[in-house]
Amino acid sequence: MSVTPIGGDLSVPWPHDLLDRMERAVERVLDRLRRVTATLEGEGIPYAIIGGNAVASWVARIDEAAVRNTPDVDILLNRSELEAAKQVLGVAGFVYRNVEGLDIFLDGPAARVRAVVHIVWAGEKVRSDDPVPAPLVTEAEVADTSRVVSPEPLVRMKLTSYRLKDRVHIRDMIDVGLIDEIWLSRFPEPLSGRLKALLDDPEG
C-alpha cells in the first residue's frame, strides 16, 4: 500500500533502530545539560536550570511518570558572567553565538541548530514588552549536583512567555499538585489571570 506524504515525505521507511533513536535523542539533551551545569558549577559561575528541564526536575520529585521530555537546554546566567562562561564552556566544547539577538552555545562547531544551549539573562526582560523580568540566579535551589530555578520564579517565567509549550508545562505542574489556587496571589496581572485560566481549564 502506498503512503501519501502529508507535510513531509511519509513514504520514508521506518528505521530498524527507531526506539534506540528515541532513547539517544533524550540522552543527548540530558548529556548536554549535565556537561553545561557541571562546567559552570565546577568553575563557580552562578547559574540556574530553567525551561522544560527545570519543569521536569520539579515534576520528577512528585511523579516521574509525569515527566515530559524536552529538546531544549535553557540556562539562566548573569550577563556580567558572559566572558567567563564563553571561556569555560569553550574548553568544554561549546561554541558561543549571538543569533538574531539570542545568545546561545552550540554543542560543537558543527552542531545543528537544535543542539544548543539557550541563555537567558538574569534580572532582564527577554522581550521588551514582557510584564516582568527573568529571575535572579539566586532564585534557585540545589538539586543533586545542579541548581534549578525555584518553582515560583519558574512559573513566573512560564506565565510571562505563555507560549503553547509554556502552558503545557504549567499544566504538568498543576497535574502533579505543585500549583493550585493559592498561587494566584503570588503574581501580578496579567500573569495571575493567565494562571487562573489554566487552573480553570487544566485539560486545555
N, C-alpha and C positions, 0 to 999 in steps of 0.2 A: 504494500500500500504506500502510495506516495505521500509526502509531507509537504504541505503548503506553507512556505515561510510567512510569518506574521511579525513584522518589525525586526526581522533578523533571519539568518539562514538556519531554520529549524531542521533542515534536512541533514545537517552535520551529525554523524553518528555519535552515540553516547560513548564516552571514553571508557575503557575497561577498568580504569582505576578511579572512578568517579568519587567514591567515598574517601579514598586517600587524598584526592584533590581538595575535597571539602575540609578534611582534617588539617591539611597543610595550610590552607587559607587562614584558618583560625590561629594556628600555631605561629604563622609568620607575624601576625598582628601582635600576639602576646610576646613573642620574642623581641619585636621592635620596642614594645612598651618596656619590657624588662631591661633591655640594653640602655635605653634613654634614661630611665629612672635610676638605674644602678650607676651610670656615669655621673649624673647630676648629684646624686646622693654622695657618691664617693669623693667628689670634688667640693662638697659643701655649698653647692649653688641652690638657693631656695627655689622650690617649685611645688606644683601640686598637679596630680592627675585630674583632668576634668572630662567633660563629654561622656560618650557612651561607656567608656571603660570605668569611669567613676560611678555611673549609674549601676553598672554590672557589679562593681565591688560592694555597693550597699545592698543591692538586691540579693547577692550571694550570701550575705550574712543571715538573711531570713530564709531564703528558699533557693537553693542552687538550681533547681529545675526551672525556675522562672527567669534565669539569666538569658539575656539576648546578646548574641554576638554582634560586634561592630567592626567595620573595616578601618575605622579612624583611630589615630592616636593623637590626643589633644592634651597639651601641657600648658599650664599657667606659669608664666615667668615674669620677673621684674624686668622692665625694659633696660634698666641700668646693668643687668647681667648679660646682655646680648653678646658682647665681645667675648666674655668668659665662656659663655655657652658655645659660641662658634668654635672656640679653640678646643675645648674638651670633647665636644661631640664630633668635631672634625677628626680628632685622634681615634674616636670610636667608629669612624667610617661614614658619618653623616655629612651631608653637603648642604650648606645654607643657601637659600634662595629667597628673594622677595619677588613674588609673582602677583602682579596687579594689586599691589598694596598689602598682600598677605605674606606673612613671614612663615616659612616652612623649612624643614630639614629633610632633604631626600635621603632615603636609605641606600646611599651609594651613588656614585656619579652616573650610573646607567639605570637608575631606578625608574620605574613607571610612576606616573603622576599619583596613583593610588597609594604607592609605598612611601608615604611621607609622614612626618610629624608636624602637626599644626600647632603654632604658637599663638597664645592669647596673652596680651599684656595685662598684668595685674593692675587693678585700680583705674583702668582706662575703658572707655566705651569701644566696643567692637565696631559699631556703626554710629555715626554722629547723632542719629535720631533715636538711639536706644534710650529707654527711660532711666536706666541705671547702669553704672559701670561694672566691669568684671570684678570679681572678688580680689582680695589681697591673698598673697601666698600664705600668710599666717592663718587664713581661714581654712585650715586643713588638719587632718588627723593622720597619725602614723598607722598604717595598715600593713602588717607583716614587715616587709623591708622597704616599703614605699610610702609616699604621702599622698593622700586622697582628699580632695576638697570636701568639706563637711556638707551634710545634706541640705541645710538651709541655703547657703550660697550656691550650691549646685542647682537646686530647684529655681532659685532666683535667676540664674543664667539661662536655664531652660525656658522659663516663662518670658524672659527678655527676647530670646531668639524666636521662640514659638513657631518653628518650622514643623513640618509633619513629624520628623523624627524626634523633635523635642517633645511634642505632645505624646508620642508613643512612649518615650522614656518616662515621662511623668506618670502616665497611666500604669506603667510597670511598677513604679514606686507606690502608687495608690493600691495596686492589686495585692501587694505583699504587706500592706498595712503600715508603710513608712510615712505616708502622708494622709491626713484626714482634715476635717472641717476646722480644727483648731489652727491649722496653718494659715488660714485666710487672713488673720490679723497680723501676720508677720510681714506682709508685703503691701506696698503702696499700689494704688491704681496706676496703670491698667493691669498690673500683674495679679492682684487679688481677684479681679474679675475674670481673668483668663483661667486662674486656678479653679475658681468656682464652677466655670463651665465644664472643666474636666472632671471635677468631683461629681457634678450633677449628671454627667453622661460618661462614666468611666469606660463604657464599651465603644465610645466614639460613634 
